[in-house]
Amino acid sequence: MPTEQVTLTEEMIGWRLDRALASLITRLSRERLKNLISSGCVSNSQGALVRDPAFKIKSLDCFTVDIPLPRPAHNEPQDIPLEIVFEDEHLLVVNKPAGMVVHPAAGNYDNTLVNALLYHCAGKLSGIGGVARPGIVHRIDKDTSGLLVVAKTDPAHAGLAAQFADHSINRRYRAIVDGHPSLQGHVDAPLARSSVNRQKMAIVSDGRGKRAVTHYRMITPLKNASLIECRLETGRTHQVRVHMSSIGHSLLGDPVYGRSKKAHHALLQSLAFQRQALHAAHLGFIHPISGKQVDFDAEMPQDMQLLFKMLMISNRN
């Protein structure tokens, strides 16, 4: 494992550790160094590990940084077809199908997007996410379809992560929900893990969770349902699903946050539609290397289009 040994300068007193190391080890991005610090790869002159990227420098100490060589860990490249919407030497945009997990985790160790990306990119992916999540800047749920941007290089990853952090990424979802919400509106409610069921997210009181804001608008009223667009001001786990359920308009087919009403149960069964009707339809951001605005769109997949069509027909009868 290669190492870097650096000595801090007087001007760095009071700086965060990640900032100081990034100014001394310029070949590694600050995001990459944050990950290395948190992973226990940085030690001080006494040999003690420093795991907090925000650790404030108090003296002219020396630090050793262990830099793991890129490797796929247990992730194996797999020749899985991908729908590539855009690709250059810095990043790619993928239209993920419903049913595909983004990265390996307990219960899903292969056939994930990461396995497919390792094959497609021949392992040339950003290392900021570590060996478990190479190239992954953000995620969408297994049973949500749609657009994801993936970083091939650390500079691209750091630039994209900064845009996600300041909420400047333009993410718009199409969802088919129960009932007819107002023509437009928004939900501003913080989210955190449910104290009752750790597999679920829940709206919590201020100060407990992370702020989450979803803006929605009506696209098409349907039979006891609606096709809506949701614009994410923030990007929290299960955000659209929890927020729409909280105002009485849960996503059709959602097995966790919604229960199929009698009006839809038979149709969902006949179509074998067994997922939340949610699709990441639009993704816009500033290209982290070229500085140009880029925007991408992906049509709803066939299962959602068929559900939409059948609800449209029913609405006319």
Rosetta blueprint (number, residue, H / E / L):
1 M L
2 P L
3 T E
4 E E
5 Q E
6 V E
7 T E
8 L L
9 T L
10 E H
11 E H
12 M H
13 I L
14 G L
15 W L
16 R E
17 L H
18 D H
19 R H
20 A H
21 L H
22 A H
23 S H
24 L H
25 I L
26 T L
27 R L
28 L L
29 S L
30 R H
31 E H
32 R H
33 L H
34 K H
35 N H
36 L H
37 I H
38 S H
39 S L
40 G L
41 C L
42 V E
43 S E
44 N E
45 S L
46 Q L
47 G L
48 A L
49 L E
50 V L
51 R L
52 D L
53 P L
54 A L
55 F L
56 K E
57 I L
58 K L
59 S L
60 L L
61 D L
62 C E
63 F E
64 T E
65 V E
66 D E
67 I L
68 P L
69 L L
70 P L
71 R L
72 P L
73 A L
74 H L
75 N L
76 E L
77 P L
78 Q L
79 D L
80 I L
81 P L
82 L L
83 E L
84 I E
85 V E
86 F E
87 E E
88 D L
89 E L
90 H L
91 L E
92 L E
93 V E
94 V E
95 N E
96 K E
97 P L
98 A L
99 G L
100 M L
101 V L
102 V L
103 H L
104 P L
105 A E
106 A L
107 G L
108 N E
109 Y L
110 D L
111 N L
112 T L
113 L H
114 V H
115 N H
116 A H
117 L H
118 L H
119 Y H
120 H H
121 C L
122 A L
123 G L
124 K L
125 L L
126 S L
127 G L
128 I L
129 G L
130 G L
131 V L
132 A L
133 R L
134 P L
135 G L
136 I E
137 V L
138 H L
139 R L
140 I L
141 D L
142 K L
143 D L
144 T L
145 S E
146 G E
147 L E
148 L E
149 V E
150 V E
151 A E
152 K L
153 T L
154 D H
155 P H
156 A H
157 H H
158 A H
159 G H
160 L H
161 A H
162 A H
163 Q H
164 F H
165 A H
166 D L
167 H L
168 S L
169 I L
170 N E
171 R E
172 R E
173 Y E
174 R E
175 A E
176 I E
177 V E
178 D E
179 G L
180 H L
181 P L
182 S L
183 L L
184 Q E
185 G E
186 H E
187 V E
188 D E
189 A L
190 P L
191 L E
192 A E
193 R E
194 S L
195 S L
196 V L
197 N L
198 R L
199 Q L
200 K L
201 M E
202 A E
203 I E
204 V L
205 S L
206 D L
207 G L
208 R L
209 G L
210 K E
211 R L
212 A L
213 V E
214 T E
215 H E
216 Y E
217 R E
218 M E
219 I E
220 T E
221 P E
222 L E
223 K L
224 N L
225 A E
226 S E
227 L E
228 I E
229 E E
230 C E
231 R E
232 L E
233 E L
234 T L
235 G L
236 R L
237 T L
238 H L
239 Q H
240 V H
241 R H
242 V H
243 H H
244 M H
245 S H
246 S H
247 I L
248 G L
249 H L
250 S L
251 L E
252 L L
253 G L
254 D L
255 P L
256 V L
257 Y L
258 G L
259 R L
260 S L
261 K L
262 K H
263 A H
264 H H
265 H H
266 A H
267 L H
268 L H
269 Q H
270 S H
271 L L
272 A L
273 F L
274 Q L
275 R L
276 Q L
277 A L
278 L E
279 H E
280 A E
281 A E
282 H E
283 L E
284 G E
285 F E
286 I E
287 H L
288 P L
289 I L
290 S L
291 G L
292 K L
293 Q E
294 V E
295 D E
296 F E
297 D E
298 A L
299 E L
300 M L
301 P L
302 Q H
303 D H
304 M H
305 Q H
306 L H
307 L H
308 F H
309 K H
310 M H
311 L H
312 M H
313 I H
314 S H
315 N H
316 R H
317 N L
